[in-house]
Amino acid sequence: MPNSAKTNYRNSYLMPIILMGIIYFSLGFITWVNSTLIPYLQSACELSPSQAILVTFASYIAYAVMAFPSSSVMKVTGFKKGMIIALLIMAIGALIFIPAAYTRAYWIFLTGIFVIGIGMALLQTAINPYVTILGPIESAAKRISIMGVCNKAAGALAPAIMGTILLNGMDKYTPEKLKLLDAGVKENLLNKLSGRIVLPYIVIAVAFTLVAVFIHFSALPDIKNEEETNPDHEVKDRASIFSYPYLWLGFITIFLYVGVEVMAGDSIQLYGHSGLHIPIETVKHFTSYTMIGMLVGYLTGIALMPKIISQSTALKIAAVLGIIFSIGVIFAPGEYSILFLALLGFANAPMWPAIWPLTIDGLGKYLKTGSALLVVGIAGGAIIPKIWASLGENASIGMQKAFWILIPCYAFILFFAIKGNKIGKDIKIK
């Protein structure tokens, strides 16, 4: 890229930011619709809580499978073409829901979710460093927070829209009522419920395809080489990616953060319905409350970072709030416990915008590999909720006490904010 082109690229942020906002909105919608899919598929496919939570497992484990291959794809295609490929893969995953609905086969639903997850992993590998490099590293958290507003706005809309379509009238699909029906009547009723998902996922597939076409014909700058990613930030490359201790600590932090974020967003409906026995007509709105909390948190971050508080300070405050709210989830009664779980959305909001730039700062030629490693960490959204659901099914523990799993997660995030992000960052290269 010639120097003049680099200058124009750095000075022309508006269109790239708008396009990134559209992509983040798309990611947010398809990510947080999982919270509605969990109770929906639990009824349509007659699942236990630990089986239903496999929705999040299939979605987030794809990041661990695809992250490093995504890095290789980016090196060949560049960020722009990589985004287009990712969106088309996500469209294919959405179309897999059609045969899944007509067969009511849970494994086909999980396959579609996994394919969408592969596309999301590829997309995340491209857009996160892309947004980070659209300006100084010191204000990266603000740019990512702006993207987070788009993401979480979609996250608030997704359960509201899809909950209305998929979860309407779910009182007649309770296990107790289904047991009273003849086998044929029950099968017809469940098939009708399963069929509700076909049209929405056709619309989602078309939307992903249209966004891909829009990006293809856009003037979005393409970047293929690591040395182009932040020309104003001078670094001296080290011997290997293992020479960056703070990167590996950041990887663990991302793993734990995504786990607790998914707990607050995706498990809240399952917890309310199966753990606290709140009617599904009520719990279908709970994820939107978490997303509203995250929206408020992102807007707060945009207002405060980096002029008033630094990225690391924001992360410290967020981790402390996470611990306090988690204690509330564990000990508060009934719907107050749900309130504290939704408030975790506010605590979680500054974390991704702060962890990402603190972790990739100074990686130089290892930026894409480091970004891919962080994308692997998104698999925490698969593992930690699954552990919680398995613990919650244990009668001696229960779903509410199983939330103790949150405390050590937030404690490690606090450690990274205070010390971990600095370990090995200032090593002098001879």
Buried (B, 14 or more C-beta within 10 A) or exposed (E): BEEEEBEEBBEEEEEBBEBBBBBBBBBBBBBBBBBBBBBBBBBBBBBEBBBBBBBBBBBBBBBBBBBBBBBEBBBEBBBBBBBBBBBBBBBBBBBBBBBBBEEBBBEBBBBBBBBBBBBBBBBBBBBBBBBBBBBBBBBBBBBBBBBBBBBBBBBBBBBBBBBEEBBEEBEEBEEEEBEEBEEEEBEEBBBEBBBBBBEBBBEBBEBBBEBBEBBEEBEBBBBBEBEBBBBEBEBEBBEEBEEBBBBBBBBBBBBBBBBBBBBBBBBBBBBBBBBBEBEBBEBBBBBBBBBBBBBBBBBBBBEBBBEEBBBBBBBBBBBBBBBBBBBBBBEBEEEEBBBBBBBBBBBBBBBBBBBBBBBBBBBBBBBBBBBBBBBBBBBBBBBBBBBBBBBBBEEEBEBBBBBBBBBEBBBBBBBBBBEBBBBBBEBEEE
